[in-house]
């Protein structure tokens, strides 16, 4: 489940009261897969009404002091596994740390507990990053029902365009193929995450909104994004019927991309995001897209399922042509 652990310098969390401390025990592993720090903890139910973009079942609260005494931070993504029957929920799932509280346990909503087949007072494991610590290809993710991170191109090369797809695999099908194709066609760099879950549920198990992705939870991204590219393009999927072109690029630059896609795609309208298109516009400063390239030089695509299934290559080639026109 990707929850093997490394030894930590700090394993004690002060709970917020003067007379109570909680030891988070790092998990020892005798094997070679010890790249992800992990802790044994207790879970408890919360009725907190967090103001979050996604369903509250994808968030958690940690004891006060956690962010001082471990490698975990507010806003970071972690994996939580209850170690119970897979028939009752996912074997593990991604949660975003949204708050701290006094006490000793990690708190989840009832639906958050249900995601991993846990209950109040269950013993669980928290893993300190989102992606699997060892698997680094789409194929490995698919074979092992995992969420994996990988890079296309040379990690240390200078790049004009950074192509990203944080929701590849069966989370938002086809988007990983598109980012890979753009990076290869332009001889640039792509950062891709692909997630799988046999029998369905990849979206529910692995999806994190782009405005909440924490680079500390994605080691390869953390290394790549120290030096932003000149431009970045992000590929996503949604349930609407149009191809939606957002990002912070100017309307004229986004129109070049839209026209190039429109020339190659049949039966689907290509629409530019307007200034008030907040849900899928891709212009929020907190969007990971806008952290890896300068504001004004980012493009985000939202695409319906049928386009990502049957015309993903045409869209990707349209993006390449549009970027070539912008950068010429």
Residue pairs with C-beta under 8 A, 6 or more apart in sequence:
1 79
1 81
1 91
1 92
2 36
2 79
2 92
2 127
2 131
2 132
2 133
2 134
2 135
2 146
3 27
3 36
3 38
3 79
3 81
3 92
3 125
3 127
4 27
4 29
4 31
4 33
4 34
4 35
4 36
4 38
4 133
5 26
5 27
5 28
5 29
5 34
5 36
5 37
5 38
5 39
5 127
6 26
6 34
6 35
6 36
6 37
7 26
7 28
8 26
8 37
8 70
8 71
10 69
10 70
11 23
11 24
11 25
11 26
11 39
11 69
11 70
12 21
12 22
12 23
12 24
12 69
13 21
13 22
13 23
13 24
13 63
13 64
13 65
13 66
13 69
13 70
14 21
14 22
14 64
14 65
14 68
14 69
15 21
15 22
15 63
15 64
15 65
15 102
15 103
15 104
16 63
16 64
16 65
16 101
16 102
16 103
17 102
20 104
22 63
22 104
24 39
24 40
24 41
24 66
24 69
24 70
24 126
25 39
25 40
26 37
26 38
26 39
27 38
27 39
27 40
27 125
33 133
33 134
34 133
35 133
35 134
36 127
36 128
36 129
36 133
37 70
37 71
37 127
37 128
38 125
38 126
38 127
38 128
39 70
39 125
39 126
39 128
40 123
40 124
40 125
41 105
41 106
41 123
41 124
41 125
41 126
42 104
42 105
42 106
42 121
42 122
42 123
42 124
43 80
43 82
43 105
43 106
43 107
43 108
43 113
43 118
43 119
43 120
43 121
43 122
43 123
43 124
44 103
44 105
44 106
44 107
44 108
44 120
44 121
45 107
45 108
45 109
45 110
45 113
45 120
46 61
46 101
46 107
46 108
46 109
47 109
48 56
48 61
48 99
48 107
48 109
49 56
50 56
50 59
50 98
50 99
52 58
52 59
52 96
52 98
53 209
53 211
53 212
54 207
54 208
54 209
54 212
55 111
56 109
56 111
56 112
57 108
57 109
57 111
57 112
57 114
57 115
58 93
58 94
58 95
58 96
58 112
58 115
58 207
58 208
59 95
59 96
59 97
59 98
59 108
59 109
59 112
60 78
60 80
60 95
60 96
60 97
60 98
60 106
60 107
60 108
60 112
61 97
61 98
61 99
61 100
61 101
61 106
61 107
62 72
62 97
62 99
62 100
62 101
62 106
62 107
63 100
63 101
63 102
63 103
63 104
63 105
63 106
64 100
64 101
64 102
65 100
66 72
66 97
66 100
67 73
67 74
67 100
70 128
71 128
72 78
72 97
72 126
72 128
73 97
73 214
73 216
74 97
74 98
74 99
74 100
75 96
75 97
75 98
75 212
75 214
76 96
76 97
76 128
76 214
76 216
76 217
77 94
77 95
77 96
77 97
77 129
77 130
77 208
77 212
77 213
77 214
77 217
78 94
78 95
78 96
78 97
78 126
78 127
78 128
78 129
78 130
78 217
79 92
79 93
79 94
79 95
79 125
79 126
79 127
79 129
79 130
80 92
80 93
80 95
80 106
80 108
80 116
80 124
80 125
80 126
80 127
81 91
81 92
81 116
81 124
81 125
81 127
82 89
82 113
82 116
82 117
82 118
82 122
82 123
82 124
83 123
83 124
83 125
84 116
84 117
84 118
84 122
85 117
86 117
87 117
88 117
89 114
89 115
89 116
89 117
89 118
90 115
90 116
90 117
90 197
90 201
90 204
90 205
91 116
91 145
92 116
92 125
92 127
93 115
93 116
93 204
93 205
93 206
94 130
94 147
94 205
94 206
94 207
94 208
95 108
95 112
96 208
96 212
96 214
101 107
106 124
106 126
108 118
113 119
113 120
113 122
115 204
115 205
116 124
118 124
129 216
129 217
129 218
129 219
130 147
130 149
130 193
130 208
130 217
130 218
131 147
131 148
131 149
131 193
131 217
131 218
131 219
132 140
132 141
132 144
132 146
132 147
132 148
132 149
135 141
135 144
135 146
135 148
136 148
136 149
136 150
136 220
137 148
137 150
138 148
138 150
138 168
138 169
138 176
138 192
138 194
140 146
140 148
141 147
141 148
141 169
141 194
141 195
141 196
142 169
142 194
142 196
144 196
145 196
145 197
145 198
146 195
146 196
147 169
147 193
147 194
147 195
147 196
147 205
147 206
148 193
148 194
148 195
149 191
149 192
149 193
149 218
149 219
149 220
149 221
150 192
150 193
150 194
150 220
151 189
151 190
151 191
151 192
151 220
151 224
152 163
152 179
152 180
152 183
152 184
152 189
152 190
152 191
152 192
153 159
153 183
153 184
153 187
153 188
153 189
153 190
154 189
155 189
155 220
155 223
155 224
157 189
159 188
159 189
159 229
159 230
160 186
160 188
160 229
160 230
160 231
160 327
161 182
161 183
161 186
161 188
161 229
161 230
161 231
161 232
161 233
161 323
161 327
162 188
162 189
162 190
162 191
162 224
162 228
162 229
162 231
162 232
162 233
162 292
162 293
163 178
163 179
163 180
163 182
163 183
163 186
163 188
163 189
163 190
163 191
163 232
163 233
163 234
163 235
164 179
164 190
164 191
164 192
164 232
164 233
164 234
164 235
164 288
164 289
164 292
165 172
165 175
165 176
165 178
165 179
165 180
165 190
165 191
165 192
165 193
165 234
165 235
165 236
166 192
166 193
166 208
166 210
166 213
166 234
166 288
167 175
167 193
167 195
167 203
167 206
167 207
167 236
167 237
168 175
168 176
168 177
168 179
168 192
168 193
168 194
168 195
169 176
169 193
169 194
169 195
169 196
169 202
169 206
170 195
170 196
170 197
170 200
170 202
170 203
171 194
171 195
171 202
171 203
171 206
171 207
172 203
172 207
172 235
172 236
172 237
172 308
173 237
173 305
173 308
173 309
174 237
174 303
174 307
174 308
174 309
174 312
175 235
175 236
175 237
175 303
175 308
175 312
176 192
176 193
176 194
176 235
177 312
177 313
177 316
178 235
178 301
178 308
178 312
178 313
178 315
178 316
178 319
179 190
179 191
179 192
179 233
179 235
179 316
180 190
180 192
181 313
181 316
181 317
181 320
182 188
182 190
182 233
182 316
182 319
182 320
182 323
183 189
183 190
184 190
185 316
185 317
185 320
186 320
186 323
186 324
188 229
189 224
189 229
191 220
191 221
191 224
191 292
193 218
195 202
195 205
195 206
195 207
196 202
197 205
197 206
210 234
210 236
210 282
210 287
210 288
210 289
211 284
211 286
211 287
211 288
212 286
213 288
215 221
215 222
215 225
215 288
215 291
216 222
221 288
221 292
224 292
225 291
225 292
228 291
228 292
228 293
228 294
229 292
229 293
230 293
230 294
230 297
230 327
231 293
231 297
231 298
231 299
231 323
231 326
231 327
232 289
232 290
232 292
232 293
232 297
232 298
232 299
233 247
233 289
233 298
233 299
233 300
233 301
233 319
233 323
234 247
234 282
234 287
234 288
234 289
234 298
234 299
234 300
234 301
235 301
235 303
235 316
236 280
236 300
236 301
236 302
236 303
237 302
237 303
237 304
237 305
237 308
238 244
238 280
238 302
238 303
238 304
239 304
239 305
240 280
240 302
240 304
241 268
241 269
241 304
242 268
242 269
242 270
242 271
242 304
243 258
243 261
243 265
243 268
243 269
243 270
243 271
243 301
243 302
243 303
243 304
243 307
243 315
244 271
244 273
244 277
244 280
244 301
244 302
244 303
245 254
245 257
245 258
245 261
245 270
245 271
245 272
245 273
245 299
245 300
245 301
246 254
246 272
246 273
246 277
246 280
246 281
246 282
246 283
246 299
246 300
246 301
246 302
247 254
247 273
247 281
247 282
247 283
247 289
247 290
247 298
247 299
247 300
248 282
248 283
248 290
248 295
248 296
248 297
248 298
249 257
249 296
249 297
249 298
249 299
249 326
250 296
251 272
253 299
253 326
254 272
254 273
254 299
255 272
256 322
256 325
256 326
257 299
257 318
257 319
257 322
257 323
257 326
258 270
258 271
258 272
258 322
259 270
259 322
260 318
260 319
260 321
260 322
260 325
261 270
261 314
261 315
261 318
261 319
261 322
262 270
262 318
263 318
263 321
264 311
264 314
264 315
264 317
264 318
264 321
265 307
265 311
265 314
265 315
265 318
266 311
268 304
268 306
268 307
268 311
273 280
273 281
273 282
273 283
273 300
274 281
278 284
280 300
280 302
281 300
282 289
282 290
282 298
282 299
282 300
282 302
283 290
284 290
285 295
287 300
289 298
289 300
290 298
299 319
299 323
301 315
301 319
303 315
307 315
308 315
